[in-house]
């Protein structure tokens, strides 16, 4: 009896070990190494395989610093290989540190865009981009209509026609976000971006709990395949050091009924922003109710009657003046 129990326990252990190996094999099988950043890095003298960097970016063996804690700096890191999978997940290990407690900026962004290696004003990359930006904004502008505090993690989907409004911290172009206090942590901080079956989900682990905490999720997000992953950061009058410690990119299983075919020609869009009016329109104008046809008719009629009344009064005044002139003449 005792021997049978030992045999059964041994079989269970072997089965669990096989399952563990199988799970590990599946994880490695779906890891996209050509899109990932795994330590140790080779340093600035040799570059990073499959990646280009620009601006103030500095590569060390343990981290990639997009900007130092210095004013007016920009840095970026871009993958050379287009990501051609339908469903994917990015797990980003990052660190943002600075010497100040209350005043700091500006932040960094994770990109999935059509164009790469284009420096610009949006956290170190180009404005009017086509694709997706996951923005870690650390500075709150005074003209922002948002009531949240910073640092703030948000998403923006753009087809190239919208400009990022810095004065309003993105304004109505943002499709979701949450407050995340990730600065000056003594432990590792993480965020994950999951794009699966046209749903974008962003989660974080900034409290070193080894578990993902939800930030936001948006359905109906249309992104093409074949865009490029990138990372960029910027500082202005205020500054922080923006470090990338590692990044892993996974291909996800495509759900039942969802095509696995690439779709490089669709236009980036989301139902959340489909109803937004022109970007130059203010929030107050957007909130103002539109006039009905009946109201417009009565307003127009009132204007016409006022014009007629003024005309009649003018004629009467003119005739009265003419009559007085005739009396003085005779």
C-alpha positions, 0 to 999 in steps of 0.5 A: 500500500505504501509502495503504491502511494509512492508510485502515485505521488511520483506520477503526479510530480512527473505530470506537473513537471511536464505541464510546467515545461510545456507552459514554459515552452509555449511562453518562449514559443510566442515570445517575439525576440526580434521585437523584445529588449532583454538584458544585458545590452551591448552598450552604445559602442555596439548598439542594440540588435534590431533597434535604432536609437536617437537623440539623448538615448544612452545604452548601458548593460542594464538599462537604456536611458531615453533622457537624463535628468536634465532640461530640454532633452529628447531620446527615442528607441525604435524597433527595426522590424514591423510587428506583423501579428494580429494580437499581441502583448507588450510588457514594459519594465521601466523606471522614472526618477528625478531629484525634485518632489513636486515639479518634474516632467515631461514623460515618455511614450510607448508607440505602435506607429506606421513611421519610425525614427521621426523626432518631434514634439509629442514626448520626443516623437512626431505629431500627427502620427498614424497608430497608437501611443501609450503616454506616461505623462508626468506634467500637468498643464494648467489649461488641461480640462482633465481633473485627474492628477499626474503622473497619468497613463493614457492612450491615443489612437490617431490616423494622422489627422489629429494633433496632440494638444499639449496645453490640454494634456491630450484633450478629447483625443485620449481614449482612456487613462488612469492615475499611476504613481510610478516616479521614484520607486525603489522597486521595479515598475511595469506596464502591459499593453494587450491588444487582442480581438480589437480590444486594447487593455492597459494594466500596471504593476507599480507596487511590486505586487507581482500582479497586474492591476487594471488601468483601462480597457477600450473595445473597438480599436482598429490597428493595422498590422505591420507597424513599428514599436518604439519608445521615446521621452522628453524633458522641458523646463522640468526634467526626469530620467526615463529608463527602459529596463526591459521589454518583452513582446508576445504573440497572442492566440487569435480567438475563435471566429477571428481571422489570423490574416494580416491587415496592413491597409486598415485605418487606425480608429476607435469608436470612442473618438469617432464622434469627436468634432474638429480638434480646434473646437473648444470643449465649451463649443462642443458642449453647446446645444445645437439650434433647432430649425424652428428656433432658427426661423423665429430668430430670422423672422425677428431680425427681419422685423427689426430691420423693417421697423428701423426702415419705417422709422428712418423714412418717418424721420426723413419726411419730418425733416423735409416738412420742417425745411419747407416751412422754414423756406416759406 
